Amino acid sequence: MTQKVKDKDPRQRILTACVKMFIERGFRATTMQDIIREAGGSAGGF
């Protein structure tokens, strides 16, 4: 039996998405929806 392994844990995906969006859009222009979309999650997961 094989088990899927995620490339990054959820916390790391969120932090990576935050940094990327802050660099691209700036802190004030980045929304939670931007971060969620970039991290590949859902609003309910936060």
C-alpha positions as CSV (number, residue, x, y, z in Angstrom):
1,M,0.0,0.0,0.0
2,T,1.4,3.4,-1.0
3,Q,0.8,6.6,0.8
4,K,0.7,10.1,-0.8
5,V,3.1,12.5,0.7
6,K,2.5,16.2,0.3
7,D,5.4,18.3,-0.9
8,K,4.9,20.8,2.0
9,D,2.9,20.9,5.1
10,P,-0.1,23.3,5.2
11,R,1.7,25.9,7.4
12,Q,4.7,26.0,5.1
13,R,2.5,26.4,2.0
14,I,0.7,29.4,3.7
15,L,3.9,31.1,4.7
16,T,5.4,30.6,1.3
17,A,2.3,32.1,-0.3
18,C,2.3,35.0,2.1
19,V,5.9,35.9,1.2
20,K,5.3,35.6,-2.5
21,M,2.2,37.7,-2.4
22,F,3.7,40.4,-0.2
23,I,6.7,40.7,-2.6
24,E,4.4,40.8,-5.7
25,R,1.5,42.9,-4.4
26,G,2.8,44.5,-1.2
27,F,1.6,44.0,2.3
28,R,-1.4,46.4,2.2
29,A,-2.6,45.2,-1.2
30,T,-2.5,41.5,-0.4
31,T,-5.8,40.0,0.7
32,M,-6.5,36.7,2.6
33,Q,-8.2,35.5,-0.6
34,D,-5.0,36.1,-2.5
35,I,-3.0,34.0,0.0
36,I,-5.6,31.2,0.0
37,R,-5.6,31.1,-3.8
38,E,-1.8,31.0,-3.9
39,A,-1.5,28.4,-1.2
40,G,-4.0,26.2,-2.9
41,G,-6.3,25.9,0.1
42,S,-9.8,26.9,1.0
43,A,-11.2,29.6,3.3
44,G,-12.6,26.9,5.6
45,G,-9.1,25.5,6.0
46,F,-8.0,28.6,7.8
